[in-house]
């Protein structure tokens, strides 16, 4: 996975005050596909 995607993912977690979990990562990836 690229560093840019990881960075966007971290910003996604912080913006939504979420924990780094598999479920949240799946939601993040679904958002990328929109």
Secondary structure, DSSP 4 states (H G I P E B T S, - for coil): --HHHHHHHHHHHHHTT----HHHHHHHHHHHH-
